[in-house]
Amino acid sequence: MKGTFSQLHKGGGTNKTSDRRPVVLLNSMYQLLNYGINEWLKKNVEPANISELGQSGGRQGRCIGINMQKVHFIQQNAQRQGK
């Protein structure tokens, strides 16, 4: 995957870095491939309900945030127990 770093002007003055937002523009081939895979998964995997509950990334209405919170909680408990 290749991307191009760019800064988009948000408004205001043009000399301040706070008036710009950094973005990475991915190549279109990656975006097309990702779109195709997501469409196939939505059409074939979601209706069959065969994916693991923990598989949240890229799924409509879900995100990896909850999984990250679980990992953080487990790490904190392990540190408290000296593991």
N, C-alpha and C positions, 0 to 999 in steps of 0.2 A: 504494500500500500504506500503510495506516495502522496504527499500533500504540499501545498504552498502556503507559507505563513504570510499573512497580510494584516494590515490594520485598517479598519473601516472608520470613517469619520462619523461621530455621533451627533455633531452639531456644536455650536459655540465656536470658540476660537480654533485656529488650526495649529497653533504653536504648542499647546499643552498636550501632554501624553494622556491626561485624563479625559480629553475630548475624543479619544480614539479607542476602539474596541479591537483587541487582537482576535483573529479567527484563523482557522486552518481550512483551506479549501482542498477537499479530497478530489482525486482524479475521478472522472465520470465513470470509468469502467468499474471501479470498486463500488460506487453507488448503485449502478445498474445491477451488478451481481448481488449485492446485499438486498436490494429491492426484490429481485427474483426469488432469492432464498426465503425471505420473509413471507412473500405471497404463497409460496409452496407450503411452508410450514403452517400458515393460517388455514390453508385449504385442506391439508392432509393430516396434520398432527393435532391441531386444536380440536376439531370435531371428534376425533377418535379418543381424545383424552388419554393419550399414551405418554405424554412427557412427564417428567418428574416435577413435583410441586416446587422444588427449589430452583427450577429452571425459569428464571424471571426475565433475564436480559433480552430485550428486543421483542418481548411479548406484549401485545396490546393490553393496556390497563394494568401492567405490572412493571416493576423496576427492580434493580438489584439492591436498592436501599435497605430493604428489610433484611436481606441476606447479610449485608455488611454489618448491620446492627447486631445480628446474631453472632457473627464472628467476633466482633468487638466485645460483646458480653462474655463469650466463652474465654477470650484472652484475658479479660479482667479477672474472672473467677480463677483461672489457672495461675495468674500472678499472685493473687491473694493466698492461694493454697501452696505457693512455692513450687509449682510445677513448671 
